[in-house]
Amino acid sequence: MASHGGSRHLKRMAASVALKIGRKAHRYLNKPDAGRHAAAGSMSILLLLRDYLKIVRQRREAKKVLSAGGVMVDGIARKHEGFPIGLMDIVSIPKMKAYYRISIIKGKLEPVVISEAEAKVKLCKVVGKKIIKGGKVQLAFHDGRTHVIEREEDQFSLGDTVKFEMPAQKMAGFLKLEKGARCYVHAGRHAGQIAVLQELLERPGSASTEVKLKAGGSEEIITRKSYLFVIDDSFKL
């Protein structure tokens, strides 16, 4: 008999290398739903609660917590166990007064503990931009969300960071990707480092634009421009 629909599970050995999980204790893990984040850079909310935070021991417990609205992602209660969690998502568990920002450290997805105040702001990277009907501008962000603004409000370039208030989902400021910007490197061999942007290094032809950054002390980092995420002084790992 033919199967209908995609599988909800994935073999652990075939899971993304970004997941910090035991790969031999069990054969399968819950697969994140498609949509918000690429599969290679996300995990299901079930995996986060059980394998990372260890708040629950079994899928059944996780489903009870989720169905009761006990877990918020970016200020919204998420009830499906496969809901995808990825870079910069804000996960809140109000009853436990526990708040986390999903980061990438040494190439691995990690929930970083933050304060309740920090959990009220989400940083989103502009990854797309186009003019739509009526002459308005539609911005696309790294977490799959889009936001429409008037053309005269457009101050944004690809790579800039926009701050969104949670749970209102309203824009509350932005950070430019420019010289002197404090940046978080979220991919490549320098993933997890925070440094200051010094210079854009244009490459000939179709080669990716690279950047020179200065980390703590006098350390210099060369990486791709697309690996940067502009952050403010409150951001920490």
N, C-alpha and C positions, 0 to 999 in steps of 0.2 A: 504494500500500500504506500502511495506517495505521501510524503510529509507536506504539511501546509503551514506556510509562514516560516520565518527564521527561528533558529534555535535560541533559547534564552540562556544557554550555557556555553562555556568555552573551556577547552582543556587548559589546565594551568600551565602546562609546559609550552603552550602556544600563546600565552597571554603576553601583553606588551611588556617590554623590559622596563618601562617606567613604573610598573607596579612592584611594590615592596612586599612580596608575599612568599610564603612557603610553597614550593612548586611540587613537592613529592608527597606531602602528608595526605592530600586528597587529589582526586583526579580532575574534578571540574570546579569552575567558579561561575558565579552569576555574571552575565555579560551586560555591560551598560547599553541602554537604548541608543539608537542612532539619533543624531540631531545636533545638540548644542556643541559638543566637543568631538574632535576626532577620536576614534577608538584607541589609537596609539597613545593618546594623552588624557585618558579619563578612566574612571572606575565607577561601578554601580554604587548607589547609596547603601545597599546591603553590605557590600565589601568594606566600605568605609566604617560602618557601625560595628561589624563583627570582627574583621581581620585587622583593621588599623586601630580603632578606638577601643575595641573590646568591650563595648557597652552592652552588647547582647552576645549570647553564645550560639544561638541557632537562628536559622531563617525565620522560623515561626515567631520567635520573640521579636525579631526586627519588624515583621509585618504588623504585629500588634502596636508597636511604638509608632510606626509610620501611619497606620490607619487612624490612630488617635490624634494625628497632627502634631506629634511631638518633636519633629525635626524640620527645621526651616532651612531652605537654601535660597540665598539672596532675598531673605525676608518673606518668602512664600512657603507655606507648608507643602511638603512633597510627600505623597503617599504611595508612590509606586516604587517597589524595591529595585527596579532597573534604572531609575532616574540617574543620568550621567553627571558625575562630579569631576570638574577639571580645574585648570589653572585659574587662580584668583577667586574662585567661588567662595562665598561666605556661608559656612554651615553653623547654624545655631541650634542648641538644645536648651531652650529656656528653663525647663524644670530643673536642670542640672546646673544652670548658669554657666554653661560651657559654650565657648565660641572659638571657631577655627577659620583660618584662611588657608586654602589649598595652594601650596607652593611646589616648586620643583627644586630639589636640593641634590646635587651630585647625580643628576639625571633621573631621580626618583620622585614620584608624587608624594608629598608629605603634608599632613594637616598641622599647621602651626597655630599654637594657642594665641589668641588675641583677646583684647578687652571687649566689654559690651559696647563701649563707645566706638571702637574701631570697627565693630561688626555692623555699624549703621552706614558705612560707606564702602562701596565696591569700586575697584579700579578696573576699567575696561579699555582695551587697546583698539584703536581704530584700524581696521584691516581692509575696509572697502568704503567707497564713496561714489555716489552717482546722482545725477539730476533726474527727478521723476516728474510725473504729470503735475502741472501747475507751477513748474519752475522751482519746486522745493528740492532740498538736498536730503538724501537718505544716507545715513551713516551706518556701516555694518561693523560689528565688534567681534572680538575673538571668541566670545562665548555664545555666538549665534544670534544675539539680539540685534535689532535694528532700531534706529531712532530718526524721526523726520524733523528737520528744522527749516526755518525760512532761509532763503538764499542770503539775505543780509546778515543773518546770524552766523554764517559759515566762517569759522576761524581755524578750521581743522585740516590737518594733513595726515596722510597715512603714517602710522607709528605713534601719533599723539595718544595720550591717555586721558580719558574722560572719567570724572568721578560721578557716581550715581548714589543718591540717597536711598537707603533701605528702610522700610519696605515700600516707600512711595514710588521708587523707580524713576526719580526725577534727576535731571542733570544738575550737578552742584559744583561745577568748576572743571578745569582741565589743565593738563601739564603738557608742554611742548617738547617734542623730540628735537633738541637743539644743543649746541655747545654749552657745557656747564650743567646739563641736566643730570640728575641722579638717576641711575638706571639699574635695573635688576636684569641679569642675564638668565633667561629661562630655557635656553637650549644650547647644544654644543658642549664642548669639553669644559667650558667655564660656567656651566649651568649652576646657579645657586649663588653666584658672586654678585656683590653690589659695588658699583664703581661709577665714576663721573665721566661723562662723555667729553672727550678732548677734540676729536677730529673725525670728519667723514673721509673715507678713503675710496674715491671713485675708481672702479676697475674698468678696463677697456672691454668693448663688446658687450656680451650678455652676461658677463660675470657679475655675481651678487656684490652689491655695495658693502664694503667692510667699514668698521669703525675702530678708532683707537680710544681706549678708556684708561683711566687711572684709578686703580684700586687703593686699598690702604697702604700708606707709606709711599713708595715710589714705583710700585709694581705696575707695569703696563700690560694691558690686555688688548689683543686684536681678535675681533670676532665679527660675525655678520650683523648688519644693521637690523635685519629681520628678527634677530634673537634678543633684541632689547625690549624692555618694558619700562617706561618712564614711571618713577615712583616719587612720592613726597618724603619728607623727613620723618614722618611717623611710621613708615613701613619698616618692619623688622622681620628677621627670620629666626 
